[in-house]
Amino acid sequence: MPSPSNEPSSETAAPAPTGQPRNPLHGLTLEAIVTALVAEYGWDGLGERIAVRCFTHDPSIKSSLKFLRKTPWAREKVESLYLFMLRDARRAAR
């Protein structure tokens, strides 16, 4: 008699997750997003587009990440601006 296994048989195994191929934020860290925005707009431009103190007064990646991780509404604004930047770049490439 074969010993029971803790692994599910191939017949009952759930399909592997497919990821999120249509989500441009999938797999990106908040640091990568902020870094890309700073490269595109600079700290001054970022502070004009999203008026939060971490972008306007003595800005740094570290202080911005600390604030954004604690403040969901600000993180949403940053993610939205990043998506806008991607759409704008795609339009310019056409």
SEFILO-547307 format. One record per residue: x, y, z of N, C-alpha, C in turn; residue number from 1; residue in three letters. Coordinates in nm, 2 decimals. Example, Ala and Ser with C-alpha at 12.3 -4.5 7.8 and 13.67 -1.06 7.14 Angstrom:
<sites>
{{1.32,-0.57,0.78},{1.23,-0.45,0.78},{1.32,-0.33,0.78},1,'ala'}
{{1.28,-0.22,0.71},{1.37,-0.11,0.71},{1.29,0.00,0.79},2,'ser'}
</sites>
This chain:
<sites>
{{0.08,-0.12,0.00},{0.00,0.00,0.00},{0.09,0.12,0.00},1,'met'}
{{0.07,0.22,-0.09},{0.15,0.34,-0.10},{0.12,0.43,0.02},2,'pro'}
{{0.23,0.50,0.06},{0.21,0.59,0.18},{0.14,0.72,0.13},3,'ser'}
{{0.05,0.77,0.22},{-0.02,0.89,0.18},{0.07,1.01,0.17},4,'pro'}
{{0.04,1.10,0.08},{0.13,1.21,0.05},{0.05,1.34,0.09},5,'ser'}
{{0.12,1.44,0.14},{0.06,1.57,0.17},{0.04,1.65,0.05},6,'asn'}
{{0.10,1.62,-0.06},{0.08,1.69,-0.19},{-0.04,1.65,-0.26},7,'glu'}
{{-0.12,1.75,-0.31},{-0.24,1.71,-0.38},{-0.20,1.64,-0.51},8,'pro'}
{{-0.29,1.55,-0.56},{-0.27,1.48,-0.68},{-0.29,1.58,-0.80},9,'ser'}
{{-0.24,1.55,-0.91},{-0.25,1.64,-1.03},{-0.39,1.66,-1.07},10,'ser'}
{{-0.48,1.57,-1.03},{-0.62,1.58,-1.07},{-0.69,1.68,-0.98},11,'glu'}
{{-0.65,1.70,-0.86},{-0.72,1.79,-0.77},{-0.64,1.92,-0.75},12,'thr'}
{{-0.53,1.94,-0.81},{-0.45,2.06,-0.79},{-0.51,2.18,-0.85},13,'ala'}
{{-0.51,2.29,-0.78},{-0.57,2.41,-0.83},{-0.48,2.47,-0.94},14,'ala'}
{{-0.53,2.54,-1.04},{-0.45,2.59,-1.14},{-0.36,2.70,-1.09},15,'pro'}
{{-0.24,2.71,-1.15},{-0.15,2.82,-1.10},{-0.20,2.96,-1.13},16,'ala'}
{{-0.18,3.05,-1.03},{-0.23,3.19,-1.06},{-0.16,3.25,-1.18},17,'pro'}
{{-0.24,3.32,-1.25},{-0.18,3.38,-1.38},{-0.12,3.52,-1.36},18,'thr'}
{{-0.12,3.57,-1.24},{-0.07,3.71,-1.22},{-0.17,3.81,-1.26},19,'gly'}
{{-0.11,3.93,-1.29},{-0.20,4.04,-1.33},{-0.13,4.11,-1.45},20,'gln'}
{{-0.14,4.04,-1.57},{-0.07,4.10,-1.68},{-0.12,4.23,-1.73},21,'pro'}
{{-0.24,4.28,-1.70},{-0.29,4.40,-1.74},{-0.28,4.51,-1.64},22,'arg'}
{{-0.22,4.48,-1.52},{-0.20,4.58,-1.41},{-0.06,4.63,-1.42},23,'asn'}
{{-0.04,4.76,-1.46},{0.10,4.81,-1.48},{0.17,4.83,-1.34},24,'pro'}
{{0.10,4.83,-1.23},{0.16,4.85,-1.10},{0.20,4.71,-1.04},25,'leu'}
{{0.16,4.60,-1.10},{0.19,4.47,-1.04},{0.34,4.45,-1.05},26,'his'}
{{0.40,4.41,-0.94},{0.54,4.38,-0.93},{0.63,4.50,-0.91},27,'gly'}
{{0.57,4.62,-0.91},{0.65,4.74,-0.88},{0.65,4.78,-0.73},28,'leu'}
{{0.77,4.82,-0.68},{0.77,4.86,-0.55},{0.73,5.01,-0.54},29,'thr'}
{{0.69,5.06,-0.43},{0.66,5.20,-0.41},{0.79,5.28,-0.44},30,'leu'}
{{0.90,5.23,-0.40},{1.03,5.30,-0.42},{1.05,5.32,-0.57},31,'glu'}
{{1.02,5.22,-0.65},{1.04,5.23,-0.80},{0.95,5.33,-0.86},32,'ala'}
{{0.83,5.34,-0.81},{0.73,5.43,-0.86},{0.77,5.57,-0.83},33,'ile'}
{{0.81,5.60,-0.70},{0.85,5.73,-0.66},{0.98,5.78,-0.74},34,'val'}
{{1.07,5.68,-0.75},{1.20,5.71,-0.82},{1.17,5.75,-0.97},35,'thr'}
{{1.07,5.68,-1.03},{1.04,5.71,-1.17},{0.97,5.84,-1.18},36,'ala'}
{{0.88,5.88,-1.09},{0.82,6.01,-1.09},{0.92,6.12,-1.07},37,'leu'}
{{1.01,6.10,-0.98},{1.11,6.21,-0.96},{1.20,6.22,-1.08},38,'val'}
{{1.23,6.11,-1.15},{1.31,6.12,-1.27},{1.23,6.19,-1.38},39,'ala'}
{{1.10,6.17,-1.38},{1.02,6.24,-1.49},{0.99,6.38,-1.46},40,'glu'}
{{0.95,6.41,-1.34},{0.90,6.55,-1.30},{1.00,6.63,-1.21},41,'tyr'}
{{1.09,6.56,-1.14},{1.17,6.63,-1.05},{1.09,6.65,-0.92},42,'gly'}
{{1.16,6.69,-0.81},{1.09,6.71,-0.68},{0.99,6.83,-0.69},43,'trp'}
{{1.03,6.93,-0.76},{0.95,7.05,-0.77},{0.82,7.02,-0.85},44,'asp'}
{{0.83,6.95,-0.96},{0.72,6.91,-1.04},{0.63,6.81,-0.97},45,'gly'}
{{0.69,6.72,-0.89},{0.61,6.63,-0.82},{0.53,6.70,-0.71},46,'leu'}
{{0.60,6.80,-0.64},{0.53,6.87,-0.54},{0.42,6.96,-0.59},47,'gly'}
{{0.43,7.01,-0.72},{0.32,7.08,-0.78},{0.20,6.99,-0.81},48,'glu'}
{{0.23,6.87,-0.86},{0.12,6.78,-0.90},{0.05,6.72,-0.78},49,'arg'}
{{0.13,6.69,-0.67},{0.08,6.63,-0.55},{0.13,6.71,-0.43},50,'ile'}
{{0.04,6.79,-0.38},{0.08,6.89,-0.28},{0.09,6.82,-0.14},51,'ala'}
{{0.19,6.75,-0.12},{0.22,6.69,0.02},{0.36,6.74,0.06},52,'val'}
{{0.37,6.76,0.19},{0.49,6.81,0.24},{0.62,6.73,0.21},53,'arg'}
{{0.60,6.60,0.21},{0.72,6.52,0.18},{0.78,6.54,0.04},54,'cys'}
{{0.71,6.60,-0.05},{0.76,6.64,-0.18},{0.80,6.78,-0.19},55,'phe'}
{{0.76,6.87,-0.10},{0.78,7.01,-0.11},{0.89,7.07,-0.02},56,'thr'}
{{0.90,7.00,0.10},{1.00,7.05,0.20},{1.10,6.95,0.23},57,'his'}
{{1.22,6.97,0.19},{1.34,6.89,0.21},{1.31,6.74,0.17},58,'asp'}
{{1.27,6.72,0.04},{1.23,6.59,-0.01},{1.34,6.49,-0.02},59,'pro'}
{{1.31,6.37,0.01},{1.40,6.26,-0.02},{1.32,6.13,-0.04},60,'ser'}
{{1.38,6.03,-0.11},{1.31,5.91,-0.13},{1.27,5.84,0.00},61,'ile'}
{{1.36,5.84,0.09},{1.33,5.77,0.22},{1.22,5.83,0.30},62,'lys'}
{{1.22,5.97,0.31},{1.11,6.03,0.39},{0.98,6.02,0.31},63,'ser'}
{{0.98,6.02,0.18},{0.86,6.01,0.10},{0.80,5.87,0.12},64,'ser'}
{{0.88,5.77,0.11},{0.83,5.63,0.13},{0.77,5.61,0.27},65,'leu'}
{{0.84,5.67,0.37},{0.79,5.65,0.51},{0.65,5.71,0.52},66,'lys'}
{{0.63,5.83,0.46},{0.50,5.90,0.46},{0.39,5.82,0.38},67,'phe'}
{{0.43,5.78,0.26},{0.34,5.72,0.17},{0.29,5.58,0.22},68,'leu'}
{{0.38,5.51,0.29},{0.34,5.38,0.34},{0.24,5.40,0.46},69,'arg'}
{{0.24,5.51,0.52},{0.14,5.53,0.63},{0.01,5.60,0.59},70,'lys'}
{{0.01,5.66,0.47},{-0.10,5.75,0.43},{-0.16,5.69,0.30},71,'thr'}
{{-0.26,5.61,0.31},{-0.32,5.55,0.19},{-0.37,5.65,0.08},72,'pro'}
{{-0.43,5.77,0.12},{-0.48,5.86,0.02},{-0.37,5.92,-0.06},73,'trp'}
{{-0.25,5.94,0.00},{-0.14,6.00,-0.07},{-0.08,5.89,-0.16},74,'ala'}
{{-0.07,5.77,-0.11},{-0.02,5.66,-0.20},{-0.10,5.65,-0.32},75,'arg'}
{{-0.24,5.66,-0.31},{-0.32,5.65,-0.42},{-0.30,5.76,-0.53},76,'glu'}
{{-0.27,5.88,-0.48},{-0.24,5.99,-0.57},{-0.11,5.96,-0.64},77,'lys'}
{{-0.01,5.91,-0.57},{0.12,5.88,-0.64},{0.10,5.77,-0.74},78,'val'}
{{0.02,5.67,-0.71},{0.00,5.56,-0.80},{-0.08,5.61,-0.93},79,'glu'}
{{-0.17,5.70,-0.90},{-0.25,5.75,-1.01},{-0.16,5.84,-1.10},80,'ser'}
{{-0.08,5.92,-1.04},{0.01,6.00,-1.12},{0.11,5.91,-1.20},81,'leu'}
{{0.15,5.80,-1.15},{0.24,5.71,-1.22},{0.17,5.65,-1.34},82,'tyr'}
{{0.04,5.61,-1.32},{-0.03,5.56,-1.43},{-0.06,5.66,-1.54},83,'leu'}
{{-0.08,5.79,-1.50},{-0.09,5.90,-1.59},{0.03,5.91,-1.67},84,'phe'}
{{0.15,5.91,-1.60},{0.28,5.93,-1.67},{0.30,5.82,-1.77},85,'met'}
{{0.26,5.69,-1.74},{0.27,5.58,-1.84},{0.18,5.60,-1.96},86,'leu'}
{{0.06,5.64,-1.94},{-0.03,5.67,-2.05},{0.02,5.78,-2.14},87,'arg'}
{{0.07,5.89,-2.07},{0.12,6.00,-2.15},{0.24,5.96,-2.23},88,'asp'}
{{0.33,5.88,-2.18},{0.44,5.83,-2.25},{0.40,5.74,-2.37},89,'ala'}
{{0.30,5.66,-2.35},{0.25,5.58,-2.46},{0.19,5.66,-2.57},90,'arg'}
{{0.12,5.77,-2.53},{0.06,5.86,-2.63},{0.17,5.93,-2.71},91,'arg'}
{{0.27,5.97,-2.64},{0.38,6.04,-2.71},{0.46,5.95,-2.80},92,'ala'}
{{0.46,5.82,-2.77},{0.53,5.72,-2.85},{0.46,5.69,-2.99},93,'ala'}
{{0.33,5.72,-2.99},{0.25,5.69,-3.11},{0.28,5.78,-3.22},94,'arg'}
</sites>
